Amino acid sequence: MNDLFTSVTCLKGVGDKKAGYYKKLGIETVYDLLYHLPRGYIDFSCAVSPVDAVTDEYNVLKGRIVKKMPEMRLRKGLSIFKAIANDGSYDFVVTIFNNVYGFRALETGRTYYFYGKVTGSPLRREITAPKIIKSNDEKLQPIYPLTTGLTSYAVLYNMRQAMDILKKEPFDFMPPHILMENDLFTLPHALRAIHFPMMKEEADDARRRLAFDELLILQLGLLTMKGNRRSRTQLKMELADIDPFFQSLPFTMTGAQLRSVKDIIEDMCSEYPMNRLLQGDVGSGKTAVAAAACYFAYKNGCQSAMMAPTEILAAQHYNTLKKFLEPCGVKVALLTGSMTAKQKREVKEALLSGEICVLAGTHALIQKDVEFKRLGLVITDEQHRFGVAQRAALADKGESPHRLVMSATPIPRTLALIIYGDLDISVIDELPKGRLPIKTYAVTSKLRPRICSFIKEEIENGGRAYIVCPMIEDSDSDLRAVKSYAEEARAKTFPEYTVGLLHGKMKAAEKNKVMESFKNGETDILICTTVVEVGVDVPEANVMLIENAERFGLSQLHQLRGRVGRGSRQSHCILLTDNKGDECLERMKIMSSTSDGFRISEEDLRLRGPGDFFGSRQHGLPPLKIADIAADMKLVDLTKRIAADILSRDPELKSKENGPLKTEIIRLFNKNGENFYN
């Protein structure tokens, strides 16, 4: 089995240069290459007659090479090669650009299949730059994701060599009884069939086996992580009266908030540390629930910590927690990198003495010299994309403290169970009373003058506006860019108002200054990129204009929209797009018809697949490359049951049968940066 896990440089034609190209695709070993799966197939079996081919579209033609024409050199660096082929009834021209070796490989008198765009009249058909296979080759040919420097032919050539190695060293980490019980291919059969299927059904069965593997390994890993955390906590808490906290709030909590508080208290009274995800839409009141958890920890003699990714957000958390908790006698403090050495020292001393009960802050919280007297609750905000290692570093400040992870990204519950498989989940699925729904409109640029007049009216009435653009600087495309947009706004569109500019390439201090200015009312209009998607609350901001709205996914549009509607005034979100494509129109219709983040996330999943959720590293878990959550929910449920069954009988996967599964878990999670089982 050693050759499977050696470098791809052991394959013919792969030197250091080509290995570098493969590395860009995440391929370093022969085993990695075997898992570089086709994104689709060309079916060469459905050849058509040249006269029946659809003009200017891709077709498959079958023909015998009748004649090869001399090379034509149009200019330096451009050679054209032509051959005449015949399907038995009609001639057609095969045109090849700049590929002398491919042209020479065509043998006169031999039959080939050609896949390419067909042009010309019915009497003289031409197929341009086609993919070509011999008549006896497999008719389903894989299409691989490529990168500059790698051709389809090169990948296919190396893949055949990799398959030969697998044939000599048959390998399967799945216990045989699981394969039999679930009617699954062996791994060598699945890998051969996914790359070189005899028919479409065989490729589908192969993909099912590989998706099964991926989901089972992921869920075994998540359940193991969850099991590892089931060590008893020294911080088991006792039920305590938190009515003083509820009574001090300037509002009444919603039913969903109260249910979440109840879940959290039950967890913290358990002999095992809480590990809970608090999932709620933008503005649903997660921070108030977190404050209730902090108060409960305080009543049990424990400290709490809440970590935010930026100083301005840490300050916002600090101010909110202070407003909710200090009337109840709970001292709240803030710790950030920009504080003076004296300020930091005073906070650290008060923290160690136990005088500070709740600490909000940035990454400064995980510095080695930050010590708590008795840390009982750790809160991180997952929407801000903390890494697993950073969350763990904060939790390491205490002895198995209770953990609460907050997310404002609405994720379908089925998907959340995979992404957050190691957490219990509470969902806040209703907004606080008195919040007015945000009115959302999808319009074209013809209405731009009316939009600008509307923004001016709202500012005159005490409102503020966000304008979101997809680009930072101008490019060859028609997309709006914040820099030029801000210049035009200051000079022409909104010269009478103060216009701010915010984008991701600015330094943190600059961003904070711009956001503070907007929050304090010194700026009327903030022109920004999606960097504002996660930001501070500005209750006076009540207009959101999103330029080139077709460039954003549904969930991202919803997150952006959530920046307004934070106060009592009526808020508006204007989606501006001139794209008339069916998918764009459907997305704009969904956004205009609902403000339910969970429904929007379900629609986003349906329209775009799970890539948005799994493609990002924010969850600290391996992305799914094969399984499609939207289509494979039965497989998700099946693998979840099987994973639970395996671990109930062999919690540490020590048996000879389960050892290879453990190796795969370590490989998957370690490749994603997780130091698994350590």
Beta strands, then each sheet from edge to edge (+ up, - down):
strand 1: 40-43
strand 2: 57-68
strand 3: 72-75
strand 4: 78-86
strand 5: 91-97
strand 6: 111-121
strand 7: 124-134
strand 8: 140-143
strand 9: 275-280
strand 10: 303-307
strand 11: 332-335
strand 12: 358-361
strand 13: 375-381
strand 14: 402-407
strand 15: 424-428
strand 16: 439-443
strand 17: 464-468
strand 18: 499-502
strand 19: 525-528
strand 20: 541-546
strand 21: 572-576
sheet 1: 1+ 8-
sheet 2: 3+ 4- 2+ 6- 7+ 5+
sheet 3: 11+ 12+ 10+ 13+ 14+ 9+ 15+
sheet 4: 16+ 21+ 20+ 17+ 19+ 18+
end
